[in-house]
Amino acid sequence: MYGEPQYRPVDENYPVTPISYYGISKHTLEHYLHLSHPENSLSYAVLRYSNVYGPRQSPKGEAGVVAIFTRQMLQGERPTIFGKGDKTRDYVYVADVVMANLLAVERSINGVYNIGTGVETSD
């Protein structure tokens, strides 16, 4: 969604510069919501999740690095870290994401909100 960050933590005012079609599609939806709100009195809350982890997360595929690394270590494998290992991510527990969703629905505040901890953790 944000591209390569120039400062951290990345806040909701950070310029959106997607570097993938997936990021572009997510940002496009935000524009539709923003335009629909005054015309239709549509309430909306866009929740931009950081890296969510927790129980039942699938270790298959390329997403969910916590589940992937956990599976690899439990199988006696060495986790694969790409690059120099100096990248950081903001990991947020799934229960906190659930709470954020419930608050967004309960409060009906129109806007865009980053859901994360604001804490960098290295791979």
ABEGO torsion letter per residue (X at the ends): XAEBBABOBBBAABBBBBABAAAAAAAAAAAAAAAAAAAAGBBBBBBBBBBBBEBGBBABEABGAAAAAAAAAAAGBBBBBBEAGABBBBBBBAAAAAAAAAAAAAAGBBEBBBBBAGBBBBX
